[in-house]
Each structure stands twice: as structure tokens, then as C-alpha cells.
Amino acid sequence: MASRSDFTDEEWERLGRAPLVVAMAISVADPGGPLETFKESSAALKTLAEAARDGNHGEFVQSVAQDVAAKAQRRQSPLGDFRPDRADARREILAELRAVNALLHEKVTPDELAEFREWLRTAAQRAALAATEGGFLGFGGERVSEREQQMLETIGRIFGAF
């Protein structure tokens, strides 16, 4: 099993922020207001917390998630120094996710890779479903917009299918 000692500090931080980065990808795909962004981020955080507590995505994912949860308890940003430039956020977010995928392929077992992918898929889907897009005062909107669905598919291609 891969463990913390198999990764540099930067690599480990990159893995830990991955669920939040997929939520960012969903938000960037179809930007809404601050409430939508908050709901999408909260959905990813819930997925992270569940993995830390329950281990429902395997031991490796649980280890990564527990480290992020400990950072959050110390009031440290789980995103670390990752701050995509607004003008180029989509490209930077997708580049970050490609780097996560390459790192996983390099350092974890196939089973751990599958579990990590499932964790990210869950975070991405929950983020996409967290806020209704469009409509007026929450009425008449769609659960997952076409642009969010396209982003889910893009993320799926990066990680070899969701």
C-alpha cells in the first residue's frame, strides 16, 4: 500500500486538495453566485470528511483525507498554495487534475488508483448536484447544467473514466 512516506510534501498536498479542485472545476464550468460556489465546495468537503471518517474509499484515500481533515482542524487551507488565476482558472484546474492523475499512476497500486478515482468521482458528482443552475430564485433551474456535465466528462477522461 502507498503511504505518506512515498510522497513529497508537495505531492501529498496535491492529492489532498484534489476533491476540492474537482469541485472548483464544476464551479468554473458553469459559474453561479457565491451561494452556488459555497454549496459545491461544501459537497466536496463532505465527501472528504466521509472518506477520513469512514474509510469508504480504501485505506490510502482515508489516509489522505485524514491528513486534510487534520489541516482543517488547525485552520490551514486544504488548498495549500493552489490559487488558480481567474483569467485562466479552467486551464490551471485541469492541469492540476492531470498532475494528480500522473502522480497516482506513478506511485499507487491499481486498486488504490481505482479507489482514488471513485473518491474524486463522488466529489465531482456531489458538487455538480449541490446547486441548481439557472432559473429564478431556485425555481425552473436544472440540477446539472450542460456545461457541468461536460466538465464531469472532461474530468472522467483525465482520470480514465468515471
Secondary structure, DSSP 4 states (H G I P E B T S, - for coil): ---GGGS-HHHHHHHHHHHHHHHHHHHHHS---HHHHHHHHHHHHHHHHHHHHH-TT-HHHHHHHHHHHHHHHTT--TTTT----GGGHHHHHHHHHHHHHHHHHHHS-HHHHHHHHHHHHHHHHHHHHHS-BSSBTTBS-BSS-HHHHHHHHHHHHHTT--
